[in-house]
Amino acid sequence: MKEFKIEEAVGSATLPGASAPESEGAGANQPPPFEGRNLYLTDRALRSAAEREGAAWARQRLEAWGAVTGSAETYSLAARANRFRPELKTHDRFGNRIDEVVFDPAWHLLMASAMREGEHCSPWAEPRAGAQVARAVAYLMHAEVENGTQCPLTMTYAALPVLRRHQQALPWLAQLWVPRMLARDYDPRALPLADKTSALIGMGMTERQGGSDVRANTTRAILSSDGEYRLSGHKWFFSAPMCDAHLVLAQAPGGLSCFLLPRILPDGTRNAVRINRLKDKLGNRSNASSEVEFDAASAWLLGDEGRGVPVIIEMVQHTRLDCIIGSSGLMRGAAAQAIHHAAHRSAFGKRLVEAPLMQNVLADLTVETEAAIALTLRLARTFEADASEAERAFARVATPALKYWLCKRAPSVVAEAMEVLGGNGYVEESALPRLYREAPLNSIWEGAGNVMCLDVLRATRREPAVVEALLAELALARGANS
């Protein structure tokens, strides 16, 4: 099997149009570009939280990743990947159905970089104490710069424990899928998995008529004589359709069940998954989200029929964690750019950062952002492999609670940061419009606010240990402001 190198496929990392030429007015009371900085070394709150929550051992790795994410090249690639959006090619020039999504080279280079870091797999590949926290820090820095590429990384990260849980019953998962999901090279080719060096996994639950009410799903799964299932129906939001497989929910004879749906079948033929169109989204433009139909598509059952929600909920819990991390990264990215602008821009005879009212605004942004980082990494620690039962109980209630609050706060924080930049923050040459369009998404994905509230209520009513763990956590802060 020939090793695939994305850099060789797309050419130089310096792409045409990735960065704009410096204007003639540069230096006329204009801040220098917010780039060429280390996002780890320049964030004291992030470093402190990482060390406090058990990831001090990853310092060198995180410093290196902070330099990559904060580089001028990464910011330029992020801008380009969102400017030149993915395109759907349903047929080739001979009229054959291909259902291919074509991405700008910037997307592929960003994906290759993040997979080398291990955002999709590192806690499972290196299951040591603090591995989840270290991965959360890396993911947060990525979120400060670009968010669309995080979708397939998140879903692969979240799918790994699910597939591992079923690999004893389905040995081919351990032989074929899990090793490629743990691989750190990026291989976007549409090939049978046996011919690839790595794999990405997506998730498909939402249908047109049900939305968050997945038990209303109408997609049907019929057991075939070959032991596989054939799925017929649709998914209304099917993100990252270029992934090698998706975990999907469908109605089997025994009830709602979870299936692994491959993109390319082992014999090299394309599975019967038809991409109808790509969503024209407010933000997250670099990433492809699609509407698909299944026409007796081949899939493999995970777990038992009728147990689809319990099987996939482990994946959902991890994707919700990433929504929280991502929103904290968005807030940090916006606040850092606001502080940078205020430190270099002057008005009325003084730098903006010296104006008392502006100091109040920047202080508010900083306090909220640092609080979000602290909460986020505290939560990430509860996902560690060696977490106690009390920690897991805290995660059960803290995950939906923080998903509700931090993801809902991100749009307001980003809007406030944009206002610091004034008109310069409202134009597309700035990164703030992209962050602003991105900010509402994590509140919507993986369950909107009311769904999170119901989840908290359900957990506290049914599981006494959850309430005890929450009260114990709150007790640690009692009197801390006195």
Secondary structure, 3 states (H helix, E strand, C coil): CCCCCHHHHHCCCCCCCCCCCCCCCCCCCCCCCCCCCCCCCCCHHHHHHHHHCCCHHHHHHHHHHHHHHCCHHHHHHHHHHHHCCCEEEEECCCCCEEEEEECCHHHHHHHHHHHHHCCCCHHHHCCCCCHHHHHHHHHHHHHCCCCCCHHHHHHHHHHHHHHHHCCCCCHHHHHHHHHHHHCCCCCCCCCCHHHCCCCCEEEECCCCCCCCCHHHCCCEEEECCCCCEEEEEEEEEEECCCCCEEEEEEEECCEEEEEEEECECCCCCECCEEEEEECCCCCCCCCCEEEEEEEEEEEEEECCCCCHHHHHHHHHHHHHHHHHHHHHHHHHHHHHHHHHHHHHCEECCEEHHHCHHHHHHHHHHHHHHHHHHHHHHHHHHCCCCCCCHHHHHHHHHHHHHHHHHHHHHHHHHHHHHHHHHCHHHHCCCCCHHHHHHHCCHHHHCCCCHHHHHHHHHHHHHHCHHHHHHHHHHHHCCCCCCC
